[in-house]
Amino acid sequence: MMSTDRLLAFAAMSFLLIVIPGPSVLFVIGRALAHGRRAAMTTVAGNTMGAFLLVVAVALGVGSIVERSVLVFTVLKLAGAAYLVYLGVKAWRQRGSLQDAFTGEKAGQGGLRTFWDGFAVGVANPKTMVFFAAVLPQFVDRAQGHIAVQMLVLGLVFNIIALASDSLWGLLAATGRDWFARSPRRLSLVGGIGGVTMIGLGVTVAVTGRKD
């Protein structure tokens, strides 16, 4: 139904987006730093569920509109690229703010509350919304039909990568809580690198895409 080349290309672009410490990743890291490993993993589970709900919404509705209309696709793509650049600049300017996780979070939150907080962040993550609405349709093979099914498959690939990446971020942050706390510069470096990478991804999205 879908070529291996398309799946690998989508997986590669998804990986580039996912490993950037954006809203969801920073939220997971913040929970890990403030509450430890269990809270981080619960947050990741909720986040993944929220992101997959976005995939379903795009596959069953928004995605088909984007796929049929070059104008809608172009507007979304450029808006998405601009927003990714904006998020990158913001991440760079606020790269030291992760230190607030040690003072701004309250301990002792229940697992269900933590899950739903993660779900809310995942389903409302603007970076993920933009990616699914403007980038995901580029990798659909319209000649093969079953557009919605292809989008769901691509979304599943994205979520598997996100689950692995976010879990790793959470586990590393939970393990290295004291190490991070001793050096605000280390926290700042994470945000700075993520910001620059996000800007580059935004530019890439703006200059690539459909030619029809």
N, C-alpha and C positions, 0 to 999 in steps of 0.2 A: 504493500500500500504506500509506503514511503521509503525513499532511498536511504541507504546508510550514510551517504555523504550529507544529506540534509539533516539527519539526526545528529551527526557528529558536529556539523557546523553550528546547529542550534545549541547543542550541549556546550560547545566551546564559548559561544557568546553568553550563554546563561551562566557559565562558570565565572566569566569575567565580571558580570554584574553581581553575582551572589557573594563572591569573596570580598567585595568592597564593603567596608564597615558603614553601611547605610543605616536607616532608621531601625529596621528589624534586628540587624546584627548588633548594633549599639545597645538596643533594648535587652537582648539576650546577655550581652557582656555585662551590662549594668546589673541585671538580676543575679548573674553569677558572682560578680564582685560583692554585691550587697548581701546575698542570701545563700550562696553556695551552689553545689552541683545539682541537687534535686530541683531547686527552683529554676535553674537554667534549662534542664531537660524538659520540665513541664512547660516552660515558656516556648521552647522550640516546637513542641507538639502542637500547642495552640496556634503558633505562628504558621506552621505548615498547613494546618486545616484552613486557616483564614486565606492563605495564598491560593490553595486549591479551589476554594469557593470562587475566587476571582477567575480562575481558569474556566470553571463551569459557566460562569456568567458570560465570559467572552465567547466561548465556544457555542453557546446557545443563542446569543443575541448580538452583542456588540461586534463580535468577530466577523459575522456574516455581513454586517453593514460595511465594516471597514474593507472586507475582501472585495465587495462589489463596487465601491466608490473610490476612484483614484483621488478625488478631491478630499474626501473624509480621511483617507489614508495619509495623504500628504500633510494635511493640517495636524492630525494626531502625531505624525512622525516628527514634524518640526517643533510642535509644542512639547512633545516628549523629550526631544534632544535639548531644547532650551531648559526644560525643567531639570534634566540630569546635570547640565552644566551649572545651573543654579544650586542644586544640591551639593555639587562638588565644591563650588566656591564657599558655600556655607560651611561644609565640613572642614575645609581648610581654615577658614576664619575662626571656627569654634573648636579647633582640634584639641584644646585643653579642657573642654567641658566634661569629659568622661570622669574626671576626678570627683565630680559632684555625686557620682554613684555611691561613694563611701559615706556621704553625709545627707543625701537627699532621699534615701530609701528607708523604710521602716521594716524591721525584721518581723518574722513570724506570720507572714501572709499564708493563707490556706492554699492547698494545691489547686482546688477548683478555681479560686479567684485568680491565681497565677496563670492557669490555663486560659481563662477567658480574657485576661489582659493580653496574653500573647496572641490570641485569636483576633482581638480587636486591632492590634498593631499590624498583623498580617493582612487582614482584609482591608485596612485603610491605608496601607503603605503606598504612597503616590508613585514611588519608583517602580514598584511591581505592577501597579495599574498601567502605567505608561508602557512598560515593557510588554505586557500581555496584549494591550490594545494596538500598539503601533509596530512592535517588532515581531511578535509571534506569527502574525499572518504572513510575513515575508517568507517563512519557511514551509508554508503549506503548498503542496503540489496540487493545484486546482484541476489539472488534467486527470488526476486519480479519483476525484470525487470524494465524498464522505468528509467534507471540510470540518464539520464539528468533531468527528472522531479523530481526525488528524490533530486538531488543536488540543483535544483532551490528552492524546498520547504525548505531544510536545510538552504540555503542561505537567504531565506526570514526570517526564524527564527532568524538567526544571525543579519540581518539588523534591525529587530524590536527591538531586545535587544540593539543593538548599538544606534539606534535612541533615545530610552528612556534614556540610560546611558549618551550618549554625551549631550543630552538636559539638563539632570540634572547637569552634570559638568558645562556646559555653564551658566545655570541659577544661580548656586551656586557661580561661579566665578564672574559673573556680579553683584550679590547681595553683595558679600563680597570683592569688589575691594579694599576699604580702609583698611579693616581688614588684607587682604593679604599683602598689601603694607607696613604696619607697622612692619611686621616681616618676613624678608627673611628666617628665620629658618622654618617657616610654609611652604613656597614654597619648601624648600629643603627637608622637610619630605615627601611631596607628591611624589617627584621624587625618593627619596630613597626607599620608600616602594614599589613603582612601579617597580623599578629595581630588587629588590630581588624577587618579585613575578614573574617577567618575566623570570628570571634565572630558578626558580623552574618549570615554565611551559615548558621551553625548555628541561630540563632534563626529564620531564614527557613524552613529545612527543618522545624523543629519545628512551625511554625504552618500549614504548607501541606501539601497531599497529598490522598489519596483521601477521599471523603466516604461511600463505601458500607460 
